[in-house]
Amino acid sequence: VADTIIFTPENRLAKILLNVDAPMAHQLIQQADVRVAQLADVIREHVVNKLKKVLDLAGATEADLLAECKAIGANATEIAEVAGAAGLETIGEIARGVAAMVENQVKRGLWHGEALRLHINTLSLVSEGASENPAADAKLADELRVLRKAIGVIE
Amino acid sequence: MLAPNTRINLRRAKILVVEDNPLALKLLTEALNGLRVKSVQPCTSAAEAREILPGEPFDLIIIDAEMPEENGIDLVRHIRGAPTYPNFTTAVLLVSANTPMDMVTQARDAGANMVVKKPLVPGVLLPRIEWLARQNRQFVSTDTYCGPDRRFKSGPPPPGVAERRADALALTSDTTRALSQDDINSLFD
């Protein structure tokens, strides 16, 4: 095809591999993990604030839930983007599921209000540490993932 | 997979980060600084990135897929649609909390080198950067696609499909035959 151009560009990132006296990967990750860990309190506070906005709608009517779903999705996305970096993986995963449900509503018109409410209530339980068992919380997140798949949520 | 004892020097790497969530931006910046990247250029919107991109070459561009005004996939298309800009072929890593198949496909077809799920912690980020650094992928520019070669597998064509240059290959395999100029030209099409 005359309009097709194929070439091999310079990979400018390749220079990071050229230094034999550079630090090793595990050292770099360790140092970076320390810096990320210093943000943990800020992340947890942020997650609590965003969670409050989502949980405030747990008792909302179906119509209100639908009307507010974009805001719910935005807050859930903000939680999912950072929660795992502060050890809140399960909250991040459930929030990601909420964001996926909202995205499916917005893009495909797929609406399951009760399933969304169940996600929100589960977020409340997990964030309050009701189970006191991280494995049980993770199991809840898994079950919600199965539920989303069953009702046709694409994620 | 990145071996723990692989030596990597990110000090001289210049990385552009486009992320609308301030805390996610802070998290990513801290992770990169912790990996000893000295030059991290933060942007909080695609519009801000569009102003910077024409004037400064970066070694890596990390873009949030989900931004409220212009999303990350559109920004990737903008980068790959500007052949005279210094970042036309720069490696682009698209990041997103939610990574459904259609989004990943769109990102790939927009010209992104890789899609990574958030949150981007150092143990996730560094192996991806190292993988991109080792890549020597060809770059393809057509009317409908511009970006790194999307074909990773190197194998024979599917059953019933002829090799794309079967005629040329047959021609060159005949060592007794002198090539005409047209034959030669066809090998460079």
Interface residues (C-beta under 8 A of the other chain):
Chain A: V1 A2 D3 T4 I5 I6 F7 T8 P9 E10 N11 R12 L13 A14 K15 I16 L17 L18 N19 V20 D21 A22 P23 M24 A25 H26 L28 I29 Q31 A32 D33 V34 R35 V36 Q38 L39 V42 I43 H46 T77 E78 A80 E81 V82 A83 G84 A85 G92 R96 A99 A100 E103 I154 E155
Chain B: L2 A3 P4 N5 T6 R7 I8 N9 L10 R12 A13 N21 L23 A24 K26 L27 E30 A31 L32 N33 G34 L35 R36 P57 F58 D59 L60 E66 T89 T90 A91 A97 N98 T99 P100 M101 D102 K118 P119 V121 P122 G123 L125 L126 P127 I129 E130 L132 A133 R134 Q135 N136 R137 Q138 F139 V140 S141 T142 D143 D149 D189
